Amino acid sequence: MNDLLALFVSEARELLQDAGQDLLVLERAPDDAVAINRLFRSVHTIKGSSGLFDMPPLTRTLHAAEDMFQAVREHRLALTPDMVDMALQALDQTGLWIDELDRHEILPPDAEGVANALVSALRAKFGQRAGEPLAPQAAIAPSCAAPPPGLKEWFSEAALRDAAACGRDLQLVAYLPEENCFFKGEDPLAMAMRIPQLQALGIAPREAWPAIENFDPFACNLGFYALSSAGHAEVEKLFRYVPDQVTITSFAAAGLVAPAGLVLPPVVAALLREQIALLALEAPAEEFAGRAASAARTAGNALRHGGLADAAAAIDAAGARALAAGTNALLSAAIGEFLDPAAPVEVARAEAQAAAPAAAPVAEAQEKLTPRTLRVDQEKIDSMMDLVGELVVAKNSLPFLARRAEQHFGLRELGREIKDQYGVIDRIAQELQGAIMAVRMMPVSQVFQRFPRLVRDLARKLGKQVDLIIEGEATEADKNVIETLFDPLLHMIRNSLDHGIETPEIRVASGKPETATVRLLARQESDQVVIEIIDDGRGIDPEIIKFKAYERGLIDQARLAAITDQEAIMLVFAAGFSTAEVLSDVSGRGVGMDVVRNVVEKAGGHITLSSVKGAGTTVRLNLPLSMAVSRVMTVSLGARMFGIPMDLIHETVKIPRGEIMRIKHSEAFVLRDRVVPLLQLGTLLDLGDDLEPAEETAVLVVRVAGQTVGLGISAFGEGMEVILKPLEGLLAKIPGYAGTALLGDGRVLLVLDLKELIA
Amino acid sequence: MTIRRSEDMIFLEEACTVEDADALLAEIQAGAAMFDWTGCSFLHTACLQLVLASRLPVRGKPEDAALARWAAPLVTPYTAADLPRQTLQPILTKV
């Protein structure tokens, strides 16, 4: 794909995402000036860039949306939910087209029709006919390529000339420190002088100096204005702690010396030059018309992109004249006029630039866009993870070696030295493991950011009013964990909106605010990520759940009588449970919650639900930070050794033989006044070993699927971290095993899947 | 001392931090007529602000290269016109 188009696609995607978010903010707070300005800018930028390519449907659609936002921005129009729907639809359609461009480089054939429908729908929303621009182009915020006005106020002519000579894009930094910044330990002068690649610095009082007699030396009254040839991001980074006191404007350095009113961004200039070169080529007479028309169109689009609508109109006119006269010269001359013949220095540089590959400005722009990150194939990280796993295992064999040296060969000294070395390698291996895990960490915002839009659309569809509050989106977890999160969260948010949140009328009738609140929270708790979805809806009525569960045969009559409210609520996670009277297309097919539970448990997490009838429901997901390393406890059964996932283990107890009760075929024991069923692991695994009944049975108390169970074994082993490998091939079908792990002495540890074994 | 007064000249020497701003203001209010920052290796914004606000001429180039490049062009330069006062001052005070 052409570099320019690839750049456009990636930039447009980002901007569309921003625009969508800003729209949602605006719907809630229509007066948010920051959001409307940013929204307007995003859409304007995509529209402007799209003009560089031949895709009128996309450009026109965005133009209509832009006009609408312009009207909103100027308070000529109040933003209604219908308009937001329409605008979101336009943005979605643009997103689809961008995907299409990414794949096929052209818009689909039906784009024209779709665009027409969208444009007239958009324009109808604010009573304006298609093709009638709301405001003259010039009134629209100029593409940031032109130098901002007022530069001469802060910088001397000489400084500006020097800055322009660097020939790159410049950043104008206007830094207005707070009056009390000295008390915060800030030193704005030092900060300003630290601006990377500083080209010019102007310092001016913001208000007239007070008389020296009443001068407050600790109130900062200085404004700092700087020109830098560093990238926008680089400059922004310096001011990351005081972003509200700084405005950074990018513009083309060439603009500083170009004639007033005509400033060409480098990309535009390069395109114009290309058109001249194209027109200068010898061409057969029959191709002339097509070539001239295409050159005029491209040059016109490029100028429009640069915010120079008048210039574009002039080119269009020149193109028409050239076609009529049958000569390229008119058009070439017209384009050439905009390439600044007045400044010979510029022309020389222009030629130098034209001689360089045309892609140069694009490459530069790309450099500016790319954050300082590496894109690495996930497979590479995974294989590093595997290697570290092997290193951990290999390292674990050293203590065995040390013991052998001591006991088998009688070399105490050597044994000790091996242990010392082991300590060093152990530390490095752990750090290495930590570092690789950190690479795989991603913020949950990756998943959360999709919800505001979803909640909005759902709420509108259901006729409910819902505020979604997101907290802790910076919380990080392993990439795999994050990726498994979306579906469960989606299910639960849907459930919450569909079943939990009442309609506004019911809410008002029960004395609640009309607008419901759904909170989506994430935080880290030791080695787990906790995610909570809290709504203030009608809550869950345990009686209804019990009854439904009984009706569906999920519980029997005896259980119906004995079940506690909390246990009843957890029944919503049972397979085939749904209480919605009407199956809607939002949720309520009876597959939701048990799928959610399975997904979460597969990822090594667990899910809990609590609810107060009439006051709301809280769903809590606990997920491991990382799925790569599992903590297991080894237990022995005769001569065999097994691993049991640590997060299931509640406690370890030893029960004397006399205290084990027999209830028919089952065994049980009493633990703190509760009867706990006792299962023998050997029987569960069907090992058929006849173990000598010991005086005392070691019992692992585990919680599986909401039940507390005692697991009889021979002896407890130790807790360890292992890299769990799932069983593969023929072995994958054997139930009851979560996988295998390699021990330091080379033995293979079978790790049990207790849920499959017991449930 | 990083703020030193000698006759009507304020010497900004070594690191002039935000703590020196008060002393500097006092000297300006007490009628100092010019600055010399040749020995200045660091100048906090608060001190620069006072230098700029007083509009008094500044003699020399600061020792610190960044200051010399970026801050020096902004201050009122010390010109020959300031010279007589400086040379006459000791004589006048003696008289």
Contacts between the chains, C-beta under 8 A, distances in Angstrom:
chain1	res1	chain2	res2	distance
A	156	B	73	7.8
A	177	B	45	7.7
A	182	B	18	5.3
A	182	B	21	8.0
A	182	B	44	7.9
A	182	B	45	7.1
A	182	B	46	5.4
A	187	B	18	7.4
A	187	B	44	5.5
A	187	B	45	5.3
A	188	B	45	4.8
A	189	B	43	6.9
A	189	B	44	7.1
A	189	B	45	4.1
A	189	B	48	5.4
A	189	B	71	7.0
A	190	B	44	7.7
A	190	B	45	7.4
A	192	B	70	7.6
A	193	B	66	4.7
A	193	B	67	7.7
A	193	B	70	5.4
A	193	B	71	7.9
A	198	B	70	7.2
A	201	B	70	4.5
A	202	B	74	7.8
A	203	B	48	7.5
A	203	B	52	7.1
A	203	B	71	7.6
A	203	B	74	5.3
A	205	B	52	7.1
A	205	B	53	7.1
A	209	B	52	8.0
A	209	B	53	4.4
A	212	B	25	7.8
A	212	B	28	5.9
A	212	B	29	6.0
A	212	B	53	6.9
A	212	B	54	6.2
A	213	B	29	6.5
A	215	B	25	6.0
A	215	B	29	7.8
A	215	B	50	7.4
A	215	B	53	6.4
A	217	B	21	4.0
A	217	B	22	5.9
A	217	B	24	7.2
A	217	B	25	4.6
A	217	B	46	5.7
A	217	B	49	7.5
A	217	B	50	6.0
A	218	B	18	7.6
A	218	B	21	6.6
A	218	B	46	6.4
A	220	B	45	6.4
A	220	B	46	7.4
A	220	B	49	6.8
A	221	B	49	6.5
A	221	B	53	7.8
A	222	B	45	6.5
A	222	B	48	7.5
A	222	B	49	5.5
A	222	B	52	7.5
